[in-house]
């Protein structure tokens, strides 16, 4: 449990550092797609199947990142 807490603190610190060095609109969007990472890691680590709705959600989330970073 200590490692999980430590990783959470590190992640929050990196988010704050990125917020001060980059566009907050882009950092916030990238930070909000953590469920995509969860889906991918569940597939890679545990061999869970990715459903069609999850694929659609990942696609829409990544398309949103592209739109925000382009505009």
HUKA-V244714 format. One record per pair of residues at least 4 apart in sequence whose ideal C-beta (glycine too) atoms are under 6 Angstrom apart, sorted by the first residue. I is the first residue (numbers start at 1). J is the second residue. If there is no record, write none. Layout:
I:J  I:J
This chain:
15:31  18:22  18:27  19:24  19:27  22:27  24:28  26:69  29:65  29:68  33:61  36:58  36:61  39:54  41:45  42:46  42:48  43:48  43:50  50:54  50:55
